[in-house]
Amino acid sequence: MEKLHFLIQTLTKPQRKILKVHLKYLSVRKDADTQMMKLADILMTCGSTVPTIEECSLMIYGKMNYLAVQKIKSRLFQRVKALLVFDVGLEKRGADKEDLERYGVTIRWETTLFQILYNRTGNNPVLRSTMNEIIRLCKEYESYPTLIEILNYKKWLGYREGEKKMNELNVEVNYYKRCNDTLTKAKDFYLLSIVRSTFTTKEDLESFRKFLRDAIAELNLEAAELKSAFIQYYIKHLEIIYYEAAKDFAVTRDICLELTHIVKDNRSIFSKPRLAIVYGSIAACDLRLGDYELAIDNAVIAQKYCMHNTENYYAAVEYEFVARFYQREIEKCKGVCATLIRSVKKEVGNFRYAKYLFFQANVFYLQNRFKEALSLLSFKLELSRDKLGWDISIRILRILLLLELGRMDEASTQFESLSKHASRSSSEEALRPRDKLILRTLRMLNHDGFSGSRIRLKLASNYELLTQDSAYSWEPLSSEMIPFDSWLASRYKLSHRPASAEMV
C-alpha cells in the first residue's frame, strides 16, 4: 500500500479531479461510490500515515476481504501510474515556461508512438512528421540520448536520398554525441564537487579548489564549441561552489544572478525548483555579506518558487528566519519559527527539526524568556550529533541562559562538562579558533565566579580579538546565533578601546 499511497500523494489537484472522474465513468455499475473510488479517497485523505490493507478492507467492506482489496489496489495502481505518465500535460499552466516536466513526458510519449508506427507501418508521412516533431523538441529541451536515436532513424529511413545526406546526418549525430558526453561530464563534475565539499577539511581545501578550477577550465574549453545552455548551467554551479569555498561571497552572488538569467531564458533548464535553489543561494550570500533586508527579499522569492513541505522550501524559510533574527525582528521571527516547527519530522528529518527547536530557544533568549529557552535545551537534541558545531553552540547557549537566570553553580557545572567534552574529542584541533577563544574566556569567568571584576583587562583583550581580529570574528549562518562577544559586552559592560589607548 506504501507505493500506491506515495504515487497518489504526488498527484496534483487537477490530476486528482481527473482520477475521480475517470474512476466514476469507468465503473460498470455506474456507481460513483465504487470500491476503487473509496480506496482512492482513503489514500488521498490519510496524509502521511499509510493505512494497512487490513484497515482499508474494514473501511471499504466492513470486514476482512484481503483478496478483493489486493485486486482493487492493483487496478487503481495501474490507473494512477497511467495518469502520472500520460496526463501531465492536462495540468493548467501559465505562460511562464513551467513545462519542462510536461515536455519530458511528451518526448517519451512521441518516441513510443514513433516506435509503434515504425514497426507497424514503415516509412510514411505521419511517421516522418512524428520524427521531425521529436527532433525539434529534443533540440529545444537538450534531450540528447533520444535526439541521437531519432536522428539515426532519420538517416536510415532517408538512405535513398544519397550518401551526402547520410554524411550530413552523421555530422549532426556526432555533434550531439559530443553535447551529450560533455553534459554527462558536467553533471558528474557537479555531483563530485558536492560530495567532496561535504568531506573536505581545511587541509584539503586547496586540492578541492584545484579540482574545481580544472573541471571549469575543461568544460569551458568544450562548451565554447557547443551551444548548450545546460552545460553552462552546470559550469555556473561549479563556479559558485569554487567562490564559496574561497569565501568570496560577492562574486558568488554575481554568478548566482547570472544563473537566474540562464534558468529563466532557456526552456531546456527552466523549472521553479531550480529557480528556488538559485534564489536561496543568493539569500545565503546576502546573509554572509550582511545585507539582511535583501536576504529576506530573496528568501521570500525562493519560497514562492518552491512546493510547500519540500527540502528547498524549508531551506528558504530558514534563510528568512535567520535574516529576521539578525535584524532582531522578534515578532516576525516568532511567526516564521512557528511555520518551521509546525513541519512534520518525517518531512524534514530529526536533525532539521531539532535545529528549529534551537531557533526557538534563541528567540526566547531575545525575549528574555530564559526559563523557556532552557527547557527547550534540556532535551538531547539530534543536533548534538554534530559534536564540534551545533553541540558546542547548544552547550554555550545553555551556560549563557543559566548565567542570565543567576544560577552560577549550574553554569559552572555546565562549563566543566563542556570543557571535558571539548578536550576529550578526537577532533579537538578541528574546533574553530573562535570557539577556542570563547572556551578560554568562559574558563576565566568560571574561575572568577562569573563576576568578571578581577579579570576585566583580560576580558577586554579577548573581546577585542573576538570583534576586531578576522581569525576570531563571528560568522553569519553559523550555529552561533547569539554572538558571544555581544553577550560579553552587554553583561560586563565592555566596549572597544580608542586607538590612542591601544597605542599606549
RODRENRO-429958 format. One line per field, with one value per residue (C-alpha): residue in three letters; y, z negated, x; chain. Coordinates in Angstrom, 2 decimals, always signed. Layout:
# RODRENRO-429958
residu <- [ALA ...] .
north <- [Y ...] .
up <- [Z ...] .
east <- [X ...] .
chaine <- [A ...] .
//
This chain:
# RODRENRO-429958
residu <- [MET GLU LYS LEU HIS PHE LEU ILE GLN THR LEU THR LYS PRO GLN ARG LYS ILE LEU LYS VAL HIS LEU LYS TYR LEU SER VAL ARG LYS ASP ALA ASP THR GLN MET MET LYS LEU ALA ASP ILE LEU MET THR CYS GLY SER THR VAL PRO THR ILE GLU GLU CYS SER LEU MET ILE TYR GLY LYS MET ASN TYR LEU ALA VAL GLN LYS ILE LYS SER ARG LEU PHE GLN ARG VAL LYS ALA LEU LEU VAL PHE ASP VAL GLY LEU GLU LYS ARG GLY ALA ASP LYS GLU ASP LEU GLU ARG TYR GLY VAL THR ILE ARG TRP GLU THR THR LEU PHE GLN ILE LEU TYR ASN ARG THR GLY ASN ASN PRO VAL LEU ARG SER THR MET ASN GLU ILE ILE ARG LEU CYS LYS GLU TYR GLU SER TYR PRO THR LEU ILE GLU ILE LEU ASN TYR LYS LYS TRP LEU GLY TYR ARG GLU GLY GLU LYS LYS MET ASN GLU LEU ASN VAL GLU VAL ASN TYR TYR LYS ARG CYS ASN ASP THR LEU THR LYS ALA LYS ASP PHE TYR LEU LEU SER ILE VAL ARG SER THR PHE THR THR LYS GLU ASP LEU GLU SER PHE ARG LYS PHE LEU ARG ASP ALA ILE ALA GLU LEU ASN LEU GLU ALA ALA GLU LEU LYS SER ALA PHE ILE GLN TYR TYR ILE LYS HIS LEU GLU ILE ILE TYR TYR GLU ALA ALA LYS ASP PHE ALA VAL THR ARG ASP ILE CYS LEU GLU LEU THR HIS ILE VAL LYS ASP ASN ARG SER ILE PHE SER LYS PRO ARG LEU ALA ILE VAL TYR GLY SER ILE ALA ALA CYS ASP LEU ARG LEU GLY ASP TYR GLU LEU ALA ILE ASP ASN ALA VAL ILE ALA GLN LYS TYR CYS MET HIS ASN THR GLU ASN TYR TYR ALA ALA VAL GLU TYR GLU PHE VAL ALA ARG PHE TYR GLN ARG GLU ILE GLU LYS CYS LYS GLY VAL CYS ALA THR LEU ILE ARG SER VAL LYS LYS GLU VAL GLY ASN PHE ARG TYR ALA LYS TYR LEU PHE PHE GLN ALA ASN VAL PHE TYR LEU GLN ASN ARG PHE LYS GLU ALA LEU SER LEU LEU SER PHE LYS LEU GLU LEU SER ARG ASP LYS LEU GLY TRP ASP ILE SER ILE ARG ILE LEU ARG ILE LEU LEU LEU LEU GLU LEU GLY ARG MET ASP GLU ALA SER THR GLN PHE GLU SER LEU SER LYS HIS ALA SER ARG SER SER SER GLU GLU ALA LEU ARG PRO ARG ASP LYS LEU ILE LEU ARG THR LEU ARG MET LEU ASN HIS ASP GLY PHE SER GLY SER ARG ILE ARG LEU LYS LEU ALA SER ASN TYR GLU LEU LEU THR GLN ASP SER ALA TYR SER TRP GLU PRO LEU SER SER GLU MET ILE PRO PHE ASP SER TRP LEU ALA SER ARG TYR LYS LEU SER HIS ARG PRO ALA SER ALA GLU MET VAL] .
north <- [+0.00 +2.28 +2.54 +3.32 +5.85 +7.57 +7.86 +9.21 +11.81 +13.08 +13.80 +17.49 +18.82 +18.77 +15.20 +14.12 +15.52 +13.67 +10.44 +10.74 +11.40 +8.53 +6.10 +7.27 +6.80 +3.56 +1.91 -0.86 -0.26 +3.50 +3.98 +6.98 +5.33 +2.30 +0.30 +1.70 +5.24 +4.54 +3.27 +6.33 +8.66 +6.85 +7.24 +10.87 +11.96 +9.90 +12.36 +10.89 +7.89 +4.90 +2.63 -1.13 -3.46 -4.69 -1.14 -0.37 -3.57 -2.69 +0.86 -0.35 -3.64 -3.51 -6.83 -8.51 -9.22 -9.40 -10.71 -8.09 -5.21 -6.56 -6.67 -3.10 -1.87 -3.38 -1.85 +1.57 +1.46 +0.99 +3.89 +6.27 +5.32 +5.96 +9.31 +10.40 +9.37 +10.45 +13.25 +15.61 +17.91 +18.26 +20.47 +24.12 +26.09 +29.71 +31.25 +31.16 +28.22 +25.86 +22.97 +21.06 +18.09 +18.08 +18.10 +15.42 +13.15 +14.35 +13.41 +9.90 +9.63 +10.76 +8.41 +5.48 +6.41 +6.63 +3.14 +1.70 +3.38 +2.38 -1.28 -1.42 +0.89 +1.63 +4.89 +7.19 +10.91 +10.52 +8.71 +11.39 +14.18 +12.50 +12.04 +15.72 +16.84 +14.66 +16.11 +19.67 +19.02 +17.20 +20.07 +22.63 +20.67 +19.25 +15.66 +14.30 +10.47 +10.49 +13.05 +10.85 +7.81 +9.58 +11.26 +7.80 +6.61 +9.65 +8.70 +5.07 +5.99 +8.51 +6.46 +6.75 +10.48 +9.51 +9.35 +13.12 +13.33 +10.41 +12.08 +15.33 +13.48 +11.64 +15.01 +16.15 +12.91 +13.24 +16.87 +15.89 +12.94 +15.47 +17.58 +14.53 +13.44 +16.94 +17.37 +14.00 +15.07 +18.40 +16.61 +14.23 +17.12 +18.91 +15.88 +15.06 +18.64 +18.33 +15.06 +16.46 +19.75 +17.77 +15.90 +18.48 +19.58 +22.80 +20.83 +19.53 +22.88 +23.86 +20.42 +20.76 +24.21 +22.88 +20.13 +22.80 +25.05 +22.14 +21.00 +24.52 +25.04 +21.68 +22.29 +25.86 +24.61 +22.15 +24.43 +27.09 +24.89 +23.62 +25.66 +24.14 +26.17 +23.04 +22.76 +26.46 +25.80 +23.27 +25.40 +28.24 +25.88 +24.78 +28.44 +29.11 +26.23 +27.44 +31.00 +29.83 +27.68 +30.84 +32.75 +35.34 +35.79 +38.99 +37.14 +34.11 +36.34 +37.84 +34.33 +33.37 +36.34 +35.21 +31.76 +33.13 +34.52 +31.21 +29.33 +31.83 +32.25 +28.58 +26.08 +23.17 +24.28 +26.33 +24.93 +26.58 +24.28 +25.30 +28.98 +28.35 +26.86 +29.82 +32.45 +30.52 +30.71 +34.47 +34.85 +32.92 +35.26 +38.29 +36.94 +36.43 +39.90 +41.43 +42.68 +41.19 +43.10 +41.72 +38.28 +38.41 +39.52 +36.72 +34.08 +35.03 +34.82 +31.37 +30.24 +31.36 +29.06 +26.06 +23.47 +23.59 +20.89 +20.27 +20.50 +23.60 +25.29 +24.77 +25.90 +29.16 +29.68 +29.11 +31.86 +34.23 +33.34 +33.84 +37.22 +38.45 +37.11 +39.02 +42.17 +41.39 +41.38 +39.34 +39.26 +38.20 +35.69 +34.08 +33.63 +32.20 +29.91 +28.66 +27.75 +25.74 +23.97 +23.02 +20.95 +17.21 +15.45 +12.83 +15.54 +17.49 +14.86 +14.80 +16.93 +19.81 +19.65 +19.86 +22.90 +24.58 +23.96 +25.55 +28.53 +28.82 +28.75 +31.65 +33.62 +33.01 +34.33 +37.61 +37.89 +37.36 +34.15 +32.36 +29.55 +28.56 +28.63 +26.47 +23.95 +23.54 +22.83 +20.39 +17.55 +15.81 +17.24 +15.50 +18.47 +17.07 +14.51 +17.37 +17.36 +20.36 +22.55 +22.70 +20.77 +23.31 +26.15 +24.43 +23.96 +27.58 +28.94 +26.78 +28.37 +31.89 +31.18 +29.86 +32.97 +35.22 +33.33 +33.83 +30.08 +30.39 +26.94 +25.21 +27.37 +26.29 +22.64 +23.06 +24.71 +21.86 +19.42 +21.49 +21.70 +17.94 +17.36 +19.60 +18.19 +14.52 +14.97 +13.21 +16.30 +18.94 +20.61 +20.94 +23.45 +26.89 +29.44 +31.50 +28.59 +28.01 +31.67 +31.53 +28.46 +30.24 +33.27 +31.10 +29.31 +32.65 +33.68 +30.35 +30.73 +34.24 +33.09 +34.79 +38.20 +39.47 +42.04 +40.64 +39.76 +42.82 +43.59 +40.02 +40.10 +43.34 +41.85 +38.77 +40.96 +42.94 +39.72 +38.43 +41.63 +43.02 +40.01 +38.25 +34.92 +35.06 +37.01 +35.86 +34.21 +34.58 +31.30 +29.56 +27.69 +30.66 +32.63 +34.94 +36.31 +35.56 +38.92 +40.73 +38.87 +39.54 +43.28 +43.53 +41.59 +43.00 +46.49 +46.18 +48.45 +48.96 +50.81 +54.02 +53.90 +56.22 +53.84 +50.90 +52.77 +53.46] .
up <- [+0.00 -0.57 +3.13 +4.21 +1.38 +2.45 +6.09 +5.11 +2.83 +5.80 +7.87 +8.29 +7.59 +11.29 +11.60 +8.54 +10.12 +13.36 +11.42 +9.69 +12.99 +14.58 +11.80 +11.83 +15.57 +15.89 +13.30 +14.82 +12.21 +12.92 +9.20 +8.18 +4.81 +6.09 +4.02 +6.11 +5.52 +1.78 +1.73 +3.68 +1.22 -1.75 -0.35 +0.71 -2.72 -5.07 -4.92 -5.70 -7.61 -5.30 -6.18 -6.09 -3.74 -6.78 -7.71 -4.11 -3.93 -7.08 -5.81 -2.37 -3.13 -6.87 -7.17 -6.15 -2.40 -1.61 +1.97 +3.00 +1.62 +3.36 +6.64 +6.49 +5.24 +8.29 +10.69 +9.00 +9.11 +12.90 +13.39 +11.16 +12.89 +16.32 +15.13 +13.88 +17.10 +19.76 +18.25 +17.09 +19.96 +18.69 +15.78 +16.24 +16.67 +17.25 +19.85 +17.54 +19.36 +16.43 +18.88 +18.51 +16.87 +19.40 +22.41 +20.89 +20.81 +24.25 +25.81 +24.37 +25.46 +29.02 +29.16 +28.11 +30.85 +33.35 +32.44 +32.85 +36.24 +37.41 +36.61 +37.97 +40.98 +42.01 +43.75 +44.29 +43.94 +40.41 +39.24 +40.71 +39.19 +35.77 +36.20 +37.05 +34.06 +31.72 +33.18 +32.69 +29.07 +28.25 +29.59 +27.67 +24.40 +24.89 +24.63 +26.35 +25.98 +27.63 +30.22 +31.26 +31.51 +33.70 +35.92 +36.66 +37.62 +39.88 +41.55 +42.04 +43.32 +45.79 +47.13 +50.62 +50.55 +51.06 +49.35 +48.97 +46.91 +44.73 +44.10 +43.12 +40.62 +39.29 +38.66 +36.79 +34.77 +33.80 +32.73 +30.39 +29.11 +28.06 +26.42 +24.55 +23.44 +22.24 +20.44 +18.71 +17.70 +16.39 +14.25 +12.92 +12.01 +10.26 +8.18 +7.36 +6.18 +3.80 +2.38 +2.00 +0.45 -2.25 -3.31 -2.55 -5.53 -5.72 -4.73 -1.60 -0.60 +1.92 +3.55 +3.78 +5.36 +7.90 +8.82 +9.39 +11.43 +13.66 +14.11 +15.02 +17.46 +19.15 +19.51 +20.75 +23.45 +24.75 +24.19 +26.44 +29.44 +28.21 +27.96 +24.76 +22.04 +19.87 +19.88 +18.97 +16.13 +14.54 +15.17 +13.23 +10.35 +10.24 +10.22 +7.33 +5.32 +6.15 +4.92 +1.89 +0.90 +1.22 -0.90 +1.87 +1.46 +3.53 +6.63 +5.69 +5.60 +9.03 +10.53 +8.91 +10.63 +13.97 +13.28 +12.74 +16.29 +17.71 +15.96 +16.92 +20.55 +21.57 +21.89 +21.50 +17.95 +16.68 +13.65 +10.49 +8.14 +9.93 +9.54 +5.88 +5.33 +7.03 +5.10 +1.90 +2.72 +3.33 -0.07 -1.71 -0.05 -1.25 -4.80 -4.68 -3.19 -5.97 -3.77 -5.75 -4.00 -0.63 -2.18 -3.32 +0.13 +1.92 -0.63 -0.12 +3.68 +3.25 +1.21 +4.00 +6.45 +4.07 +3.45 -0.24 -2.53 -0.33 -1.43 +0.71 -0.82 -4.39 -3.47 -2.08 -5.20 -7.34 -5.46 -6.05 -9.75 -10.20 -8.40 -10.54 -13.66 -12.86 -12.44 -15.76 -14.17 -17.09 -16.24 -12.64 -13.84 -16.03 -13.05 -10.76 -13.51 -14.16 -10.47 -10.74 -13.95 -12.50 -9.91 -10.31 -11.48 -8.78 -6.10 -7.33 -9.32 -13.03 -12.61 -10.86 -13.25 -16.21 -14.55 -14.56 -18.30 -18.74 -16.69 -19.04 -22.09 -20.65 -20.03 -23.67 -24.69 -22.84 -24.58 -28.00 -28.36 -29.70 -31.55 -28.46 -26.34 -28.87 -28.97 -25.18 -25.51 -28.42 -26.00 -24.00 -20.54 -17.35 -16.74 -19.47 -16.98 -15.46 -18.31 -17.22 -15.66 -16.84 -20.06 -21.18 -20.45 -22.38 -25.40 -25.30 -24.99 -27.94 -30.05 -28.99 -29.94 -33.38 -33.96 -32.97 -35.48 -38.20 -38.57 -38.80 -40.27 -37.49 -34.89 -36.37 -36.21 -32.60 -31.72 -33.29 -31.21 -28.06 -28.79 -29.22 -26.09 -24.01 -25.44 -25.02 -21.48 -18.96 -16.77 -19.33 -16.79 -14.45 -16.81 -15.24 -16.59 -17.72 -19.71 -21.38 -22.40 -23.72 -25.81 -27.23 -28.09 -29.81 -31.73 -33.06 -34.03 -35.73 -37.84 -38.74 -39.76 -36.65 -38.28 -35.84 -38.31 -38.73 -35.09 -33.41 -31.39 -30.11 -29.20 -27.31 -25.47 -24.42 -23.44 -21.12 -19.48 -19.04 -17.38 -15.63 -14.52 -11.41 -12.66 -15.59 -14.10 -14.19 -11.03 -9.78 -9.19 -11.80 -14.74 -16.99 -16.65 -19.63 -19.05 -22.21 -22.00 -22.03 -25.20 -26.76 -26.03 -27.34 -30.57 -31.52 -30.04 -27.59 -24.64 -22.05 -23.26 -21.38 -19.09 -21.37 -24.31 -22.23 -21.29 -24.97] .
east <- [+0.00 +3.00 +3.88 +0.29 -0.05 +3.18 +2.02 -1.40 +0.20 +2.28 -0.86 -1.68 -5.18 -6.19 -4.91 -6.89 -10.06 -9.28 -8.73 -12.12 -13.91 -12.00 -12.98 -16.59 -17.20 -15.26 -17.49 -19.62 -22.32 -22.36 -21.98 -19.87 -19.12 -17.20 -14.73 -11.86 -13.09 -13.33 -9.74 -8.56 -10.35 -8.79 -5.29 -5.84 -7.04 -4.84 -1.93 +1.48 +0.10 -0.21 -3.16 -2.63 -4.53 -6.49 -7.55 -8.54 -10.59 -12.51 -13.22 -14.36 -16.15 -16.69 -14.85 -11.61 -11.56 -7.84 -8.11 -10.69 -8.58 -5.47 -7.39 -8.73 -5.33 -3.64 -6.19 -6.01 -2.20 -2.25 -4.67 -2.69 +0.55 -1.01 -2.35 +1.08 +2.81 +0.32 -1.76 +0.99 +0.06 -3.52 -2.44 -3.28 -0.08 +0.64 +2.88 +5.93 +7.54 +6.95 +6.66 +9.94 +8.23 +5.40 +7.71 +9.93 +6.90 +5.75 +9.10 +8.86 +5.25 +6.01 +9.01 +6.82 +4.32 +7.18 +8.42 +4.91 +4.39 +7.87 +7.28 +3.70 +3.65 +7.23 +8.15 +5.14 +4.26 +2.80 +5.94 +8.21 +6.10 +6.28 +10.03 +10.59 +8.49 +10.59 +13.80 +12.51 +11.52 +14.76 +16.87 +14.85 +15.00 +18.51 +17.31 +20.41 +20.08 +16.63 +17.77 +20.72 +18.45 +15.85 +18.46 +19.88 +16.39 +16.08 +19.36 +18.27 +14.81 +16.24 +19.15 +17.68 +18.49 +22.13 +25.49 +25.83 +22.62 +23.73 +27.09 +25.36 +23.23 +26.30 +27.96 +24.86 +24.70 +28.39 +27.84 +25.00 +27.03 +29.66 +26.96 +25.67 +29.16 +30.07 +26.75 +27.25 +30.74 +29.40 +26.79 +29.46 +31.77 +28.90 +27.87 +31.50 +32.01 +29.04 +30.39 +33.91 +32.73 +30.91 +34.04 +36.74 +38.85 +40.86 +43.95 +42.23 +40.74 +43.40 +43.23 +39.44 +39.69 +42.24 +39.77 +37.10 +39.43 +40.44 +36.82 +35.63 +38.52 +37.91 +34.16 +34.65 +37.02 +34.43 +31.43 +32.99 +32.19 +28.83 +25.64 +24.29 +22.61 +22.52 +26.33 +26.58 +24.13 +26.47 +29.57 +27.94 +27.16 +30.80 +31.91 +29.52 +31.00 +34.53 +33.99 +32.00 +35.00 +37.16 +34.59 +34.26 +30.52 +30.26 +31.49 +29.37 +26.29 +27.08 +27.36 +24.05 +22.41 +23.89 +22.47 +18.95 +19.05 +20.29 +17.46 +14.75 +15.81 +16.18 +13.35 +15.76 +16.57 +13.66 +11.88 +10.63 +12.61 +15.84 +14.99 +14.18 +17.66 +19.37 +17.39 +18.10 +21.82 +21.50 +19.79 +22.66 +25.19 +23.21 +23.32 +27.07 +27.53 +25.42 +22.56 +19.71 +16.89 +17.98 +18.34 +14.72 +13.53 +15.39 +14.40 +10.72 +11.17 +12.73 +9.71 +7.34 +9.12 +9.02 +6.39 +5.46 +6.85 +9.88 +13.52 +14.08 +11.05 +12.22 +15.76 +14.32 +12.17 +15.27 +17.12 +14.20 +14.14 +17.88 +17.83 +14.92 +16.65 +19.85 +17.72 +16.01 +12.52 +11.24 +7.53 +8.16 +10.75 +8.10 +5.78 +8.47 +9.76 +6.23 +5.97 +9.19 +8.20 +4.80 +6.66 +6.43 +9.61 +9.11 +9.27 +12.30 +14.20 +15.11 +18.25 +16.49 +13.52 +15.95 +17.51 +14.09 +13.74 +17.19 +15.97 +13.01 +15.30 +17.30 +14.10 +13.11 +16.55 +15.96 +12.58 +14.23 +12.22 +15.26 +13.48 +11.50 +14.65 +16.47 +13.63 +13.88 +17.61 +17.17 +16.43 +19.16 +18.57 +19.59 +21.91 +24.17 +25.45 +27.46 +29.98 +32.06 +29.40 +25.82 +26.52 +29.15 +26.70 +23.88 +26.14 +27.37 +23.82 +22.79 +25.58 +24.54 +20.93 +21.91 +24.02 +21.11 +18.96 +21.61 +22.23 +26.03 +26.74 +24.79 +26.55 +29.89 +28.88 +27.77 +31.09 +33.10 +31.04 +31.67 +35.39 +35.70 +33.62 +35.91 +39.17 +38.28 +37.01 +39.25 +38.92 +39.83 +42.09 +39.09 +37.49 +37.21 +39.72 +36.73 +35.29 +38.66 +38.81 +35.22 +36.12 +39.20 +37.05 +34.43 +37.19 +38.48 +34.96 +34.33 +37.48 +36.37 +32.88 +31.47 +31.76 +34.41 +35.67 +39.21 +39.78 +38.36 +41.51 +41.72 +38.02 +38.54 +41.50 +39.51 +36.59 +38.87 +40.07 +36.52 +35.36 +38.44 +40.54 +39.18 +40.56 +38.13 +35.22 +31.62 +30.28 +26.69 +24.81 +26.95 +25.44 +26.34 +23.12 +23.71 +27.24 +29.22 +31.02 +27.63 +26.64 +30.05 +29.86 +26.31 +26.87 +30.28 +29.86 +32.74 +33.44 +36.16 +39.20 +40.02 +43.05 +45.05 +44.55 +45.72 +48.88 +49.64] .
chaine <- [A A A A A A A A A A A A A A A A A A A A A A A A A A A A A A A A A A A A A A A A A A A A A A A A A A A A A A A A A A A A A A A A A A A A A A A A A A A A A A A A A A A A A A A A A A A A A A A A A A A A A A A A A A A A A A A A A A A A A A A A A A A A A A A A A A A A A A A A A A A A A A A A A A A A A A A A A A A A A A A A A A A A A A A A A A A A A A A A A A A A A A A A A A A A A A A A A A A A A A A A A A A A A A A A A A A A A A A A A A A A A A A A A A A A A A A A A A A A A A A A A A A A A A A A A A A A A A A A A A A A A A A A A A A A A A A A A A A A A A A A A A A A A A A A A A A A A A A A A A A A A A A A A A A A A A A A A A A A A A A A A A A A A A A A A A A A A A A A A A A A A A A A A A A A A A A A A A A A A A A A A A A A A A A A A A A A A A A A A A A A A A A A A A A A A A A A A A A A A A A A A A A A A A A A A A A A A A A A A A A A A A A A A A A A A A A A A A A A A A A A A A A A A A A A A A A A A A A A A A A A A A A A A A A A A A A A A A A A A A A A A A A A A A A A A A A A A A A A A A A A A A A A] .
//
